[in-house]
Amino acid sequence: MNFFPEEHSAELRELFFESAQELLQQLNDAGLELEAHPDDPEVLRSVRRVVHTLKGDSAACEYQELSTLAHEMENALAPQAVRDGQSLLVEVIFTAADTFQAMLGAYRKGLEPPAGDALREHIRQISKKSSPDSAVAVAPESFLPHFDWNEVEREQIADSLSRGETVYNVALQIDPASGMRSAAFQLIHKVLARSGQILAICPSDEAAAERIAHVEAALASDHQKDDLMRKCQIPAVVTGIVVEQFSEQRELSQDLLDVLLQAEAKASAEYQTRQVIESQAGHDSGAAHGVQSSPKLAARENTLRVEASRIDTVLNLVGELIIGKSMLQRTIVDFDKRHAKDPLRSRFADALAFQSRVLHELQRSVMQIRMVPVEQLFRRFPRLLRDIAKRCGRDVRLEIIGENTDLDKGILDVLAEPLAHLVRNAVDHGIEPLREREAAGKPSRGTVKLNAYHQGNQVVIEVSDDGRGITKEKLVRRAIEQGAISANEAEKLTEAAVNQLIFQPGLSTADEVTQVSGRGVGMDAVAGALERVKGTIEIQSKSGTGTTFRLMVPLTLASIQALLFQVAGHFYAVPLANVVEITRIEDADIHHVDDYDVVSLRDQLLALVHLNRPAPQPVNSPTKRMFVIVIGAGERKFGIVVDGLLGEEELVIRALDDQFAASDMVSGASILGDGTVVLILNVTAVAHRFSRLPAVGAIA
């Protein structure tokens, strides 16, 4: 039965899918934490809460298969079963996370969810270990404190916290042998009342106590936790005690169904309140006794969940304003030329300066909304590394640095798969087996490091390992065998150019194809993903020491600071971050090497690119002197020969359809204030196209 109209059901499901991903990540984190600290009871309680929440949320969305399986998982996490099946618990948690993830994927696509047989088998194994003839009797209902308080109880707890009081969640298990549970409930209630103020209690009366196995309460108390534990030890009545200080962030979280129901109730209450105010406008005394909302709840209501597409719309409008600002600037320049002594000049300039400051602040604020910490990306890799290391028989630890570095959400999503592949490669190709590491005098446990930091207008993400490094001789041999380069070209390769061979499609140094790697498609996909976000990648590797992959991506894809120039009557731009220097050369300085134009710049060869020619070729140009913009694209450098420089300007990037720009060398376009269209070059693609010979196309 569906409790919501169709549009609300769709909203509920979208909210469920989003919150479920966070719950599954918490499940993975808890599994890793439990593997490191097997006896931590707080981790087990957090797992039970996650599974319980997932069960309720999926039931609210009518995903019955997921709800049923989560319920079975919740029962398997009973304390007695956990004690008896401790060795299996970590695998159960990871299997549950993978199974629930697969079911969520099926629900999203409208497909039949998988049965979850692997998880059910793990649950059966745990259940077998919990023998029925155990020395300790198990309560008819497992002792699983959930502390699921309703909205009124949450309000009372929040008010108590706002007054600076200490609040505890207390759960007491009633002895299964007790014949009069209502009397046991009365005794427990008296003990709790003497220990502090009862803010919430479940069950709420003696009649309901006859059907339960434990009592849960929220208690405001001045006693310490150990004191409460001692006070709650009632012989022949209480057989289990859980006391934990109230954690507002965790305990005040609401189930998904509660969120939707409360939203409906709130809208209805607001409407009724308006009606009452209108009908009793003259009764001021009633307003004085209105219920004040808790500051904790008010803070939570101030948080909005907004679709990324809406932020993109605002960002596009900001881009249009930037174009409008450029038009105004050019208009004022023309006005200055015609009316140099007009007193309106300064007023125009002041107004434009004010508008520019506000626009800059607006753009920065909107961009800040799209920025998210890379921790959202990094947090999925501990589980990935753990699984890959186990499959490959390696002992590896993951070190994460700079997880608070902010990056555009759109770029972050694109980098997820490339980084996952680099982490897999670091474990499979980089970290050596135990005997090999010991023979090399290295620690038995390898290290993979993820690091993120800002560098100018870019974000740098590094994936490094302390493994064997890239075997350059083997890489070159494989490249020759597969026809990527010739033996003649291989002799001219610099060290940086050899490392770049790893991105050749189909090229792999693995001796055999495994489930982890060996097909030669991963690194090609990494390079492709970096090109899509206008980023670059560098490799540093030392044999026997390790390898570092350095990914450099722009902070945002919305706008860039660019250098404008002209070639053959057309206007182009390159990101200012890629400009190394600008120099002037004469025609006599150009030499021809293997059909390439090169110039000697400080005793080093630099390949030249002529944008008005379809391919690299020697040319006898009549030009006497010309500008050359030296561009850096990762570890490669090349020079673009230009007719004239137009200066620096902030450009709003607009994507182009293939019918307008079929070349991969153009990453987008922009419009200047006078309406001129400028093509923005993809410097990485230009480097690949015109610098195919690394010995010539790079400055060593």
Secondary structure, DSSP 8 states (H G I E B T S, - for coil): ---S-HHHHHHHHHHHHHHHHHHHHHHHHHHHHHHH-TT-HHHHHHHHHHHHHHHHHHHHTT-HHHHHHHHHHHHHT-HHHHHHTHHHHHHHHHHHHHHHHHHHHHHHTT------HHHHHHHHHHHHHS-TT-SS---SS---------HHHHHHHHHHHHTT--EEEEEEEE-TT-S-HHHHHHHHHHHHHHHSEEEEEES-SHHHHTT-SEEEEEEE-SS-HHHHHHHT--TTTEEEEEEEE--HHHHT---HHHHHHHHHHHHHHHHHHHHHHHHTTT-HHHHHT-----HHHHHHHT-----HHHHHHHHHHHHHHHHHHHHHHHHHHHHHHH-TT-THHHHHHHHHHHHHHHHHHHHHHHHHHHEEETHHHHTTHHHHHHHHHHHHT--EEEEEE-TT-EEEHHHHHHHHHHHHHHHHHIIIIIS--HHHHHHTT--SSEEEEEEEEEETTEEEEEEEE-S----HHHHHHHHHHTTSS-HHHHTT--HHHHHHGGGSTT----SS--SSS-SS-HHHHHHHHHHHTT-EEEEEEETTTEEEEEEEEES-SSEEEEEEEEETTEEEEEEGGGEEEEEEEEGGGEEEETTEEEEEETTEEEEEE-TTSSS--------SEEEEEEEEETTEEEEEEESEEEEEEEEE-B---TTT---TTEEEEEE-TTS-EEEEE-HHHHHHHH--SHHHHS--
